[in-house]
Amino acid sequence: MLWATSFPGSSAWLGFARDPLSIAFFGVNLPQAVIGNGVLGILIDAPEGVQGGVASASVWLLWYAVIRVSSRPELPRIVP
C-alpha cells in the first residue's frame, strides 16, 4: 500500500482500485495503529529499541487476536 500511495501513476490497473484498497487497508489496520501509537505514547521516554520492540509485540499480538477471533467456527461465514 505504501508503494501504491507513493507512486499512484506507476500502474494503470491500480488507478480505479487505489482508493477502495487504501480505505480497506487502513480500516483493517486502524485498531492496531491506534493501540500501537498509544503504547508508543506511554513509552515516549524509553530507548528506541524498547519502543520498537514493545510496539511491534503489541501490534503482533493484536493481529494474532484478530485472526483467532475470525477463525472461530461459531462465527457466521460469508462462504459456506
Residue, then its C-alpha position, 0 to 999 in steps of 0.5 A: m500500500l505504501w508503494a501504491t500511495s507513493f507512486p499512484g501513476s506507476s500502474a494503470w490497473l491500480g488507478f480505479a482500485r487505489d482508493p477502495l484498497s487504501i480505505a480497506f487497508f487502513g480500516v483493517n489496520l486502524p485498531q492496531a495503529v491506534i493501540g500501537n501509537g498509544v503504547l508508543g505514547i506511554l513509552i515516549d521516554a524509553p530507548e528506541g529499541v524498547q519502543g520498537g520492540v514493545a510496539s511491534a509485540s503489541v501490534w503482533l499480538l493484536w493481529y494474532a487476536v484478530i485472526r483467532v477471533s475470525s477463525r472461530p467456527e461459531l462465527p457466521r461465514i460469508v462462504p459456506 
